[in-house]
Amino acid sequence: GLKITLKDERVEPPRQEVFYYEGGITEFVKKINEKKDPLFPEPIYIKGEKDDVIVEVALQYNSTYTEQVFSFVNNINTREGGTHVTGFRTALTKAIVRFIEETNLLKNSKLSITGDDVREGLTAVISVKVPNPQFEGQTKSKLGNSEVRPIVASIVYDKLYSFLSERPDIGRKIAEKVIT
């Protein structure tokens, strides 16, 4: 919902640039993936709240093998991640592994899926609103609140697993990428 308009009146005629994305972090994920080959057209969007912590996640897989995760706490970019990113990664791995097991997609039971496997080709934006954030270091680049990890993990796991169960076509595309 934020709209930013920059106007340069030093030049004739004045130049104006408007930055506005109706879809918020979902649009951000689409923008990051625009030159890549996404596995499914629309990013998965997750939103939830618990104990005054608001969690918002958008994620989409593409055909590459690199992980791009951007994280924010109260709109501050946490480049080094923190407890919210740890909670997200835990939930992501757990939900996808459960989907793979329950749909019997892993024919060779000797294979084990790791978190690294699950994150290959992932583009995600994680945004949390925390009442009293505690950052590690002066640059505010890493969240240290330990209570945020289980909140993010719980919300992401429940909603992502529900999504995969309701949309097994997308779940299979993700699972095939992970298994490969």
C-alpha positions in Angstrom: 0.0 0.0 0.0 3.0 2.3 0.2 3.4 4.7 -2.8 6.6 6.6 -3.3 6.8 9.4 -5.9 10.2 10.9 -6.8 10.2 14.1 -8.9 13.3 15.7 -10.3 12.5 19.3 -11.0 16.1 20.2 -11.8 15.6 19.0 -15.4 13.2 20.4 -18.0 10.7 18.9 -18.4 10.6 17.5 -14.8 11.1 13.7 -14.5 8.9 11.7 -12.2 9.2 8.1 -11.1 6.5 6.3 -9.1 7.2 3.2 -7.0 4.1 1.3 -6.0 3.4 -2.4 -5.8 -0.2 -3.4 -5.0 0.9 -6.9 -4.0 3.5 -6.0 -1.5 6.1 -8.7 -0.9 4.4 -11.0 -3.4 5.3 -8.4 -6.1 8.8 -8.2 -4.7 9.3 -12.0 -5.2 7.9 -11.7 -8.8 10.3 -8.9 -9.5 13.3 -10.9 -8.2 12.2 -13.9 -10.4 11.3 -11.9 -13.5 14.4 -13.0 -15.4 14.3 -16.5 -14.1 12.0 -19.4 -14.9 9.5 -19.8 -12.0 8.1 -23.3 -11.4 4.6 -21.8 -10.9 3.1 -18.5 -11.9 2.1 -16.9 -8.6 4.2 -16.8 -5.4 2.9 -18.6 -2.3 1.8 -16.0 0.2 1.5 -16.7 3.9 0.3 -14.3 6.6 -0.4 -14.9 10.3 -0.2 -13.4 13.7 0.6 -14.8 17.2 1.5 -13.0 20.4 1.6 -9.6 18.7 4.1 -10.8 16.1 2.9 -10.4 12.5 4.5 -12.8 10.0 4.3 -12.3 6.3 6.1 -14.6 3.8 6.1 -14.8 0.0 8.0 -17.6 -1.7 8.4 -19.0 -5.2 10.7 -21.6 -6.7 12.6 -21.2 -10.0 14.7 -23.4 -12.2 18.0 -22.2 -10.8 19.9 -23.7 -7.9 20.6 -20.5 -5.9 18.7 -19.4 -2.9 17.6 -15.8 -2.5 16.0 -15.0 0.8 15.4 -11.4 1.9 14.3 -10.7 5.4 12.9 -7.7 7.2 11.9 -6.9 10.8 9.7 -3.8 11.2 10.6 -2.9 7.6 14.4 -3.0 8.5 16.4 -5.2 6.1 18.1 -7.9 8.2 20.8 -8.9 5.8 22.3 -11.5 8.2 18.9 -13.0 9.0 18.2 -14.0 12.5 15.6 -16.0 14.5 12.8 -15.3 12.0 14.8 -16.7 9.1 15.8 -19.8 11.2 12.1 -20.4 12.0 11.2 -20.0 8.3 13.8 -22.4 7.1 12.9 -25.0 9.7 9.2 -24.8 8.8 9.9 -24.9 5.0 12.0 -28.0 5.3 9.5 -29.8 7.6 6.4 -28.9 5.5 8.0 -30.0 2.2 9.5 -33.2 3.6 6.1 -34.1 5.1 4.4 -33.5 1.7 7.0 -35.6 -0.1 6.5 -38.5 2.5 2.7 -38.3 2.5 2.4 -38.3 -1.2 5.0 -41.1 -1.5 7.1 -39.2 -4.0 10.4 -40.4 -2.7 10.6 -43.8 -4.2 14.1 -44.5 -3.0 13.7 -44.5 0.7 17.5 -44.4 1.1 17.6 -40.7 0.1 17.2 -38.1 2.7 16.1 -34.6 2.1 18.1 -31.8 3.7 17.4 -28.2 4.2 19.9 -27.3 1.5 17.9 -29.5 -0.9 14.7 -27.7 0.0 16.2 -24.2 -0.5 17.7 -24.8 -4.0 16.0 -22.4 -6.5 14.0 -20.7 -3.7 13.2 -17.0 -3.8 11.6 -15.7 -0.6 10.8 -12.5 1.3 10.2 -12.8 5.0 8.7 -9.8 6.9 7.9 -9.8 10.5 6.6 -7.1 12.8 7.9 -7.5 16.3 6.8 -5.3 19.3 10.3 -5.2 20.9 12.9 -6.3 18.4 16.4 -7.1 19.8 19.0 -6.9 17.1 22.5 -8.3 17.3 25.1 -5.6 16.6 24.7 -1.9 15.8 23.8 -2.3 12.1 20.5 -4.1 13.0 21.3 -6.7 10.4 20.3 -9.8 12.5 17.3 -10.4 14.7 18.0 -11.9 18.1 14.6 -12.4 19.7 14.4 -16.1 20.5 10.6 -16.1 20.9 10.2 -15.1 17.2 11.6 -18.4 15.8 8.9 -20.7 17.0 6.1 -18.2 16.1 7.4 -17.9 12.5 8.0 -21.7 12.3 4.5 -22.5 13.5 2.7 -20.1 11.2 4.8 -21.0 8.1 4.6 -24.7 8.7 0.8 -24.8 9.2 0.0 -22.5 6.3 2.5 -23.9 3.9 1.6 -27.5 4.5 -2.1 -26.6 4.1 -1.3 -24.9 0.8 0.7 -27.8 -0.5 -2.2 -30.2 0.5 -4.8 -28.0 -1.3 -2.6 -27.4 -4.3 -0.8 -30.8 -4.9 0.1 -29.7 -8.5 2.4 -27.0 -7.1 3.5 -29.3 -4.2 4.6 -31.9 -6.8 6.6 -29.3 -8.8 8.4 -28.2 -5.7 9.0 -31.8 -4.5 10.4 -32.9 -7.9 12.8 -30.0 -7.8 13.9 -30.9 -4.2 14.3 -34.6 -5.0 16.3 -33.8 -8.2 
